[in-house]
Amino acid sequence: MSDYAPGSGGHGGDAVVDLRSDTVTRPTPAMREAIKAAPVGDDVFGDDPTVNALQERVAALLGKEAALFMSSGTQSNLCGLLAHCGRGDEYIVGQLAHTYRYEGGGAAVLGSIQPQPLPNQPDGTIRLDDIAAAIKPDDPHFARTRLLALENTWSGHVLPASYVADACELAHSRGLFTHLDGARLFNAAVASGRTVTELARHFDSVSICFSKGLGAPMGSMLAGPRELIHRAHRIRKMVGGGLRQVGLMAAAADHALTHHVERLADDHALAKRLAEGLAALPGVTVTPPQTNIVFAQVSDGRTPALLEHLKSRGVLATGLIGLRFVTHLDVDAAGIDHAIAATREFLEA
Ligand SMILES: *Cc1c(COP(=O)(O)O)cnc(C)c1O
């Protein structure tokens, strides 16, 4: 076994190497200081200076007119979809996209918006031909196709830039709006060497998360045209997202934007280290990661037993779609090497 020492995994001070998600991070001491120092007010009255400043910062960063702080990525996508589409409208979305598959069907349940899911290719794209064929003509038989929603990163993949431009151009040329679920947009930016402004450019609206790789305790932001954000503001209130002195959390998000973006490269390097370490083991197939998510397969349906073994060694991962490991602020190289060693121990037993 490796000589992994308790306390060496990030700043959390415990021995567990938690690779289940990049949402498990705890605020750093510096982030806690930023939270403590934040001026706050009642954001439902529009009085929270920290929230207001963050909304302006993010709108500028994403190249949009306005932005609105949200409790979660799910709430942000939901408010975006409901602001774009009305009852009986339809949005085109990937079969495996978060908004369609992992958000409780909220757009349909709460907005009466019909999803038109289409196959995701292995790189996360949806074929342009599939999109074109799914856009319904103006005919009483059909729901009104209003919106195309894409996701970047998608399962850790960065969408090809030319694809994004082409897909959005197709959508716009057919009178659709475009929404980007950019929960991990900063990972895409760091991995591709492009700015989030460039990555957001072709979309009417964009949602980003502060609670994933950026390491804040909560919060997302929906950005877009002023009028759309105005509608989203009412919807956010309707779904219980009008928060009060939430500048405390906006301060954490602001701190993350300043201090935790460039370091995402470290997470990507650790994911690569893990992928290479796992790929060298017998019977493991690894998808080379582009960002901070590593997918791996072991033979003969051994995933549950491997996950149990890893857990007994203080390594947590998920196994819904093969093995999934996510790197983040609270794991370091020693933790990754420990995870590799624990996997080797299982496979060689
Ligand atoms: C996590 C995630 C969301 C939703 O974020 P929550 O804050 O967990 O609601 C949306 N889209 C993608 C791609 C995500 O990974």
The ligand as a MOL file (V3000), in Angstrom:
LIG
                    3D

  0  0  0     0  0            999 V3000
M  V30 BEGIN CTAB
M  V30 COUNTS 15 15 0 0 0
M  V30 BEGIN ATOM
M  V30 1 C -23.8580 20.0350 -11.3520 0
M  V30 2 C -24.4020 20.3850 -12.6700 0
M  V30 3 C -25.5680 21.1500 -12.7910 0
M  V30 4 C -26.4630 21.5210 -11.6310 0
M  V30 5 O -25.8750 22.0610 -10.5590 0
M  V30 6 P -26.4960 21.9330 -9.0840 0
M  V30 7 O -25.8590 23.1160 -8.4480 0
M  V30 8 O -26.0170 20.6410 -8.5500 0
M  V30 9 O -27.9530 22.0640 -9.1620 0
M  V30 10 C -26.0000 21.4780 -14.0580 0
M  V30 11 N -25.3340 21.0880 -15.1320 0
M  V30 12 C -24.2180 20.3400 -15.0690 0
M  V30 13 C -23.5320 19.9330 -16.3240 0
M  V30 14 C -23.7180 19.9690 -13.8380 0
M  V30 15 O -22.6110 19.2260 -13.7710 0
M  V30 END ATOM
M  V30 BEGIN BOND
M  V30 1 1 1 2
M  V30 2 1 2 3
M  V30 3 2 2 14
M  V30 4 1 3 4
M  V30 5 2 3 10
M  V30 6 1 4 5
M  V30 7 1 5 6
M  V30 8 2 6 7
M  V30 9 1 6 8
M  V30 10 1 6 9
M  V30 11 1 10 11
M  V30 12 2 11 12
M  V30 13 1 12 13
M  V30 14 1 12 14
M  V30 15 1 14 15
M  V30 END BOND
M  V30 END CTAB
M  END
